[in-house]
Amino acid sequence: MKSQNQFRSQLSRNIFIGLSAIVLLAFTISSCGKNKTKASDEGMVYAEVDTLPVFKGGDQEILNFIMNNTTYPEKAKENNITGRVIVKFIVEKDCTVSGAEVLKGVDPLLDAEALRVVSSMPKFETPAKKDGKIVRVYFMVPITFSLQ
């Protein structure tokens, strides 16, 4: 059985590979091309922003946070359950993380752990901006669970 350090090392490599491939994808679920009033923009969640929010220490620190705070569920280890969970979340105007949800799951055990870790992320350092205004933005991160 692998030690926790070996797991963290493997997880780090897998998260890095996944994040570099997806590069913290941001996407929008907006009604493209429609005129909106200022009031309707308040709750809007964007992805195509001028400035992405910044996590303290940058993308590498997001990786480190996920790596250092993910615990492989024992039952998943026993049953040799592996795979990549993709989690979508919102970085709010106040830089907090909210609305984490699994976009692509593997198993309820791994999905729950991925959600737990993402939901526990500390505030980002700076918010996203679009047209000079602070906005909410979607982020997506893959978390790969591997026993190799």
TORMAR-404474 format. One line per 5 residues: number of its first residue (from 1); their letters; for each residue z, y, x of N, C-alpha, C, O, CB. Coordinates in steps of 0.1 Angstrom, whole numbers, plus 5000, padded with zeros to 4 digits. Last residue first. Glycine has a CB too. Example, Ala and Ser with C-alpha at 12.3 -4.5 7.8 and 13.67 -1.06 7.14 Angstrom:
REM residues 2
2> sa> 5071:4978:5128:5071:4989:5137:5079:5000:5129:5080:5011:5134:5057:4994:5141; 5078:4943:5132:5078:4955:5123:5078:4967:5132:5085:4967:5142:5090:4955:5113
END
This chain:
REM residues 148
148> qlsft> 4913:5044:4986:4907:5038:4998:4914:5043:5010:4910:5040:5021:4893:5041:4999; 4920:5053:4961:4930:5045:4968:4925:5039:4981:4931:5031:4987:4934:5033:4959; 4916:5085:4947:4910:5074:4954:4921:5066:4961:4930:5072:4967:4899:5079:4964; 4907:5110:4925:4918:5100:4928:4911:5088:4934:4903:5081:4928:4926:5097:4915; 4897:5143:4926:4893:5129:4928:4905:5121:4932:4912:5124:4941:4882:5128:4939
143> ipvmf> 4891:5168:4905:4902:5162:4913:4899:5147:4914:4899:5140:4904:4916:5165:4906; 4872:5197:4902:4872:5183:4902:4884:5178:4910:4887:5183:4921:4859:5177:4908; 4876:5226:4882:4879:5219:4895:4878:5204:4893:4883:5199:4883:4893:5224:4900; 4864:5257:4869:4864:5242:4868:4867:5236:4882:4862:5241:4892:4850:5237:4863; 4872:5286:4850:4870:5279:4863:4870:5264:4860:4875:5259:4850:4882:5283:4873
138> yvrvi> 4864:5314:4831:4866:5300:4832:4864:5295:4846:4855:5301:4853:4856:5293:4822; 4882:5345:4828:4871:5338:4833:4874:5323:4833:4886:5319:4836:4867:5342:4847; 4888:5378:4815:4892:5364:4815:4880:5356:4820:4868:5359:4817:4897:5358:4801; 4886:5409:4833:4882:5400:4822:4888:5386:4825:4893:5383:4836:4867:5399:4821; 4886:5443:4840:4893:5431:4842:4890:5422:4830:4892:5426:4819:4909:5432:4844
133> kgdkk> 4856:5461:4846:4867:5458:4837:4873:5444:4841:4866:5435:4845:4863:5458:4822; 4833:5464:4860:4844:5473:4864:4857:5470:4856:4867:5476:4858:4840:5487:4862; 4816:5444:4851:4813:5458:4847:4825:5467:4850:4827:5477:4842:4808:5459:4833; 4843:5423:4854:4829:5424:4850:4826:5438:4845:4834:5444:4837:4826:5413:4838; 4865:5405:4875:4860:5418:4869:4846:5416:4865:4838:5410:4872:4862:5429:4880
128> aptef> 4895:5385:4877:4881:5386:4876:4877:5400:4871:4884:5406:4863:4874:5375:4868; 4925:5395:4896:4918:5390:4884:4902:5391:4886:4898:5397:4895:4922:5398:4872; 4942:5382:4925:4935:5393:4918:4927:5387:4906:4923:5376:4907:4926:5401:4928; 4958:5359:4928:4962:5372:4934:4955:5384:4928:4962:5394:4925:4959:5372:4949; 4969:5337:4902:4959:5341:4912:4964:5355:4917:4972:5362:4911:4945:5342:4906
123> kpmss> 5000:5320:4898:4991:5331:4895:4981:5333:4906:4984:5332:4918:4999:5344:4892; 5002:5284:4905:5007:5298:4904:4996:5308:4901:4984:5305:4900:5014:5302:4918; 4996:5256:4884:4991:5265:4895:4998:5279:4893:5000:5284:4882:4976:5266:4894; 5002:5238:4864:5013:5243:4872:5009:5253:4883:5017:5257:4891:5021:5232:4878; 4978:5230:4854:4986:5238:4845:4998:5244:4853:5003:5255:4849:4991:5230:4834
118> vvrla> 4969:5213:4875:4962:5225:4872:4971:5235:4864:4971:5247:4867:4949:5223:4865; 4989:5192:4872:4988:5200:4884:4981:5213:4882:4986:5223:4886:4980:5192:4895; 4984:5183:4845:4997:5187:4849:4996:5196:4862:5002:5207:4862:5006:5175:4852; 4957:5175:4847:4961:5186:4838:4974:5192:4842:4976:5204:4842:4961:5181:4823; 4960:5153:4864:4952:5164:4868:4955:5176:4860:4956:5187:4865:4937:5160:4866
113> eadll> 4977:5136:4849:4982:5142:4862:4973:5154:4866:4979:5164:4871:4982:5131:4873; 4961:5131:4827:4973:5138:4825:4978:5144:4838:4984:5155:4838:4984:5128:4819; 4940:5116:4840:4937:5129:4833:4950:5137:4831:4950:5149:4833:4931:5125:4819; 4954:5094:4849:4948:5103:4859:4945:5117:4852:4947:5127:4858:4936:5097:4865; 4961:5082:4824:4971:5085:4834:4966:5095:4844:4973:5105:4848:4974:5072:4841
108> pdvgk> 4936:5080:4809:4947:5089:4804:4958:5092:4815:4963:5103:4815:4954:5083:4792; 4908:5082:4831:4918:5073:4825:4930:5083:4820:4932:5093:4827:4924:5062:4835; 4889:5101:4834:4887:5088:4840:4896:5078:4832:4891:5068:4827:4891:5088:4855; 4870:5129:4819:4882:5121:4823:4878:5108:4829:4867:5104:4829:4890:5120:4811; 4858:5160:4820:4854:5146:4823:4866:5139:4827:4871:5141:4838:4842:5146:4833
103> lveag> 4874:5181:4811:4860:5181:4807:4854:5167:4809:4847:5162:4801:4852:5191:4816; 4906:5187:4800:4898:5177:4808:4884:5178:4802:4881:5176:4790:4904:5163:4807; 4920:5220:4803:4915:5208:4795:4906:5200:4804:4900:5204:4813:4908:5213:4782; 4941:5248:4802:4935:5237:4810:4932:5225:4801:4939:5222:4792:4946:5232:4821; 4950:5273:4793:4939:5266:4786:4933:5254:4794:4922:5251:4792:4929:5275:4782
98> svtcd> 4956:5293:4823:4959:5288:4809:4948:5279:4804:4937:5278:4811:4961:5300:4799; 4971:5311:4849:4962:5300:4845:4966:5295:4831:4978:5293:4828:4963:5288:4856; 4972:5346:4855:4979:5333:4852:4968:5323:4848:4957:5327:4844:4989:5334:4841; 4961:5372:4857:4960:5362:4868:4967:5349:4866:4967:5340:4875:4965:5368:4881; 4959:5387:4835:4971:5389:4843:4972:5379:4855:4983:5377:4861:4984:5388:4834
93> kevif> 4936:5377:4824:4936:5390:4830:4948:5393:4838:4947:5401:4848:4935:5400:4818; 4935:5342:4834:4937:5353:4825:4936:5366:4832:4935:5367:4844:4950:5351:4818; 4914:5317:4840:4922:5326:4848:4923:5339:4839:4913:5345:4837:4916:5329:4862; 4913:5286:4824:4910:5300:4823:4919:5307:4833:4931:5305:4833:4912:5306:4808; 4897:5254:4833:4909:5263:4829:4904:5277:4829:4893:5281:4833:4921:5261:4839
88> kvivr> 4888:5220:4834:4884:5234:4831:4897:5242:4827:4905:5237:4820:4873:5235:4820; 4886:5193:4855:4894:5201:4846:4889:5215:4846:4885:5221:4856:4909:5201:4852; 4875:5161:4860:4871:5175:4860:4879:5183:4850:4879:5180:4838:4855:5176:4858; 4884:5134:4880:4887:5141:4868:4882:5156:4869:4886:5162:4879:4902:5140:4864; 4871:5106:4894:4871:5121:4895:4873:5126:4881:4866:5124:4872:4858:5126:4901
83> gtinn> 4889:5076:4904:4878:5084:4898:4880:5098:4899:4890:5103:4904:4876:5080:4884; 4907:5045:4897:4903:5056:4906:4892:5064:4898:4887:5060:4888:4897:5051:4919; 4931:5021:4894:4923:5031:4887:4920:5042:4896:4929:5049:4901:4931:5035:4874; 4947:4998:4900:4935:5002:4908:4926:5011:4901:4914:5010:4901:4928:4989:4913; 4971:4994:4888:4959:4989:4881:4946:4993:4888:4935:4991:4883:4959:4994:4867
78> ekake> 4988:5006:4906:4990:4992:4903:4977:4986:4897:4973:4974:4900:5002:4989:4894; 4979:5033:4903:4978:5026:4916:4978:5011:4913:4970:5003:4919:4989:5030:4925; 4987:5037:4876:4972:5038:4880:4970:5031:4893:4960:5024:4895:4968:5053:4880; 5014:5035:4879:5007:5025:4871:4992:5025:4873:4986:5015:4873:5010:5028:4856; 5019:5058:4895:5022:5044:4900:5014:5034:4892:5009:5024:4898:5037:5041:4900
73> pyttn> 4997:5085:4899:5006:5077:4890:5007:5063:4894:4997:5056:4897:5000:5078:4875; 4998:5105:4926:4990:5094:4921:5000:5086:4912:5010:5081:4916:4984:5085:4932; 5004:5138:4923:5011:5125:4926:5003:5115:4919:5000:5115:4907:5026:5125:4921; 4998:5169:4937:4993:5158:4929:5000:5145:4933:5001:5142:4945:4977:5156:4931; 5005:5189:4954:5012:5188:4941:5008:5177:4932:5013:5175:4921:5012:5201:4934
68> nmifn> 4989:5191:4976:5003:5190:4978:5011:5187:4965:5023:5184:4966:5008:5202:4985; 4963:5193:4964:4966:5182:4973:4981:5180:4974:4986:5169:4973:4960:5184:4987; 4965:5218:4951:4962:5206:4943:4966:5194:4952:4973:5184:4946:4947:5205:4940; 4971:5235:4973:4980:5234:4962:4978:5221:4954:4987:5214:4951:4979:5246:4952; 4948:5231:4989:4961:5227:4994:4971:5226:4982:4979:5216:4982:4966:5238:5004
63> lieqd> 4928:5242:4971:4928:5228:4976:4941:5223:4980:4946:5212:4977:4917:5226:4987; 4937:5268:4971:4937:5260:4958:4936:5246:4961:4944:5238:4955:4924:5264:4950; 4934:5274:4997:4948:5273:4992:4948:5266:4978:4958:5260:4975:4954:5287:4991; 4907:5276:4999:4914:5265:5007:4928:5263:5002:4933:5252:5002:4914:5268:5022; 4901:5298:4985:4898:5285:4979:4905:5274:4986:4909:5264:4980:4883:5283:4980
58> ggkfv> 4929:5321:4992:4915:5317:4990:4913:5303:4985:4923:5296:4981:4907:5319:5003; 4953:5333:4994:4949:5324:5005:4935:5318:5003:4930:5312:5012:4959:5312:5006; 4957:5334:4960:4963:5339:4973:4960:5328:4984:4964:5317:4983:4978:5340:4971; 4925:5335:4945:4938:5328:4946:4944:5332:4960:4936:5333:4970:4936:5312:4946; 4907:5359:4928:4911:5353:4941:4924:5347:4941:4934:5353:4936:4910:5365:4952
53> pltdv> 4881:5359:4903:4895:5361:4907:4897:5354:4921:4890:5345:4925:4904:5355:4896; 4849:5373:4911:4857:5362:4907:4872:5365:4911:4874:5372:4920:4852:5349:4914; 4830:5400:4900:4840:5396:4910:4849:5384:4904:4856:5386:4894:4849:5408:4914; 4812:5399:4879:4808:5405:4891:4817:5401:4903:4813:5400:4914:4809:5420:4889; 4807:5367:4861:4814:5380:4864:4809:5386:4877:4803:5379:4885:4829:5377:4864
48> eayvm> 4801:5345:4842:4792:5353:4850:4799:5366:4851:4797:5376:4843:4778:5354:4843; 4822:5338:4826:4820:5331:4839:4811:5339:4848:4813:5339:4860:4814:5316:4836; 4847:5348:4802:4834:5349:4809:4834:5339:4821:4844:5332:4825:4832:5363:4815; 4860:5350:4771:4862:5343:4784:4848:5342:4790:4839:5337:4784:4868:5329:4782; 4872:5375:4749:4861:5369:4755:4865:5362:4769:4873:5368:4777:4849:5378:4758
43> gedsa> 4890:5391:4737:4894:5377:4739:4883:5369:4745:4885:5357:4747:4897:5372:4725; 4877:5417:4739:4891:5415:4744:4894:5400:4746:4900:5397:4756:4900:5421:4733; 4852:5419:4727:4852:5416:4741:4867:5412:4746:4868:5406:4756:4847:5427:4749; 4857:5429:4702:4853:5414:4703:4853:5410:4718:4854:5398:4720:4839:5412:4697; 4863:5456:4707:4874:5447:4702:4870:5432:4704:4879:5424:4707:4876:5450:4687
38> ktknk> 4838:5466:4715:4849:5465:4725:4860:5456:4720:4865:5448:4728:4855:5479:4727; 4813:5445:4700:4821:5457:4701:4832:5455:4711:4834:5444:4716:4827:5460:4687; 4782:5434:4712:4795:5431:4709:4803:5445:4709:4800:5454:4716:4802:5422:4719; 4750:5421:4707:4758:5433:4709:4772:5430:4704:4774:5424:4694:4752:5445:4701; 4739:5391:4723:4744:5398:4711:4751:5410:4715:4758:5410:4725:4752:5389:4702
33> gcssi> 4732:5378:4746:4723:5387:4741:4727:5394:4728:4720:5403:4723:4711:5379:4737; 4752:5349:4741:4743:5356:4750:4734:5365:4741:4729:5361:4731:4735:5347:4758; 4783:5344:4735:4771:5345:4726:4761:5354:4734:4762:5367:4732:4774:5350:4712; 4797:5324:4760:4796:5336:4753:4784:5335:4744:4775:5327:4746:4795:5348:4762; 4811:5308:4779:4808:5303:4766:4807:5316:4757:4816:5318:4749:4819:5292:4760
28> tfall> 4802:5305:4814:4806:5313:4802:4803:5306:4789:4793:5298:4788:4799:5327:4802; 4817:5293:4844:4807:5294:4834:4812:5301:4822:4824:5302:4819:4802:5280:4830; 4822:5285:4877:4826:5293:4866:4814:5294:4856:4803:5295:4860:4830:5308:4871; 4831:5260:4900:4821:5265:4890:4828:5274:4880:4838:5270:4874:4814:5254:4884; 4840:5256:4927:4848:5262:4917:4839:5269:4906:4839:5281:4905:4857:5272:4923
23> viasl> 4819:5241:4940:4823:5254:4944:4830:5262:4933:4826:5273:4929:4811:5262:4949; 4809:5216:4939:4809:5223:4927:4812:5238:4929:4809:5246:4921:4819:5217:4917; 4811:5208:4966:4799:5205:4958:4798:5213:4945:4787:5217:4941:4799:5190:4954; 4836:5217:4973:4824:5223:4980:4812:5220:4972:4802:5228:4973:4824:5218:4994; 4851:5201:4956:4851:5215:4954:4839:5222:4961:4833:5231:4956:4864:5221:4958
18> gifin> 4846:5175:4966:4843:5178:4952:4842:5193:4950:4833:5198:4943:4853:5173:4943; 4855:5178:4992:4841:5174:4989:4837:5178:4975:4826:5184:4973:4839:5159:4992; 4882:5184:4987:4873:5194:4994:4858:5191:4991:4851:5200:4989:4876:5193:5009; 4890:5161:4974:4890:5174:4967:4881:5184:4974:4874:5191:4967:4905:5180:4966; 4887:5143:4994:4879:5141:4982:4879:5154:4974:4869:5158:4968:4886:5130:4973
13> rslqs> 4905:5152:5014:4890:5151:5017:4882:5150:5004:4872:5157:5003:4888:5138:5025; 4929:5151:4999:4924:5164:5005:4909:5163:5007:4902:5172:5004:4932:5167:5017; 4931:5124:4994:4929:5133:4983:4924:5146:4988:4915:5152:4981:4943:5135:4976; 4935:5115:5020:4923:5110:5013:4920:5120:5001:4909:5124:4999:4925:5096:5008; 4960:5128:5025:4948:5130:5034:4935:5126:5027:4926:5134:5027:4950:5122:5047
8> rfqnq> 4976:5117:5005:4973:5132:5005:4961:5135:5014:4953:5143:5010:4986:5139:5010; 4976:5090:5013:4970:5094:5000:4967:5109:5000:4956:5112:4996:4980:5091:4988; 4989:5092:5037:4976:5087:5037:4969:5091:5024:4957:5095:5024:4975:5072:5039; 5014:5102:5027:5006:5110:5036:4992:5105:5037:4982:5114:5037:5012:5110:5050; 5023:5080:5012:5020:5093:5005:5011:5102:5014:5003:5109:5009:5033:5100:5001
3> skm> 5006:5050:5023:5018:5059:5022:5013:5072:5015:5001:5074:5013:5023:5062:5037; 4992:5022:5005:4991:5034:5013:5003:5043:5012:5010:5043:5002:4978:5042:5009; 5000:4988:5008:5000:5000:5000:5000:5012:5009:5007:5013:5019:5012:5000:4990
END
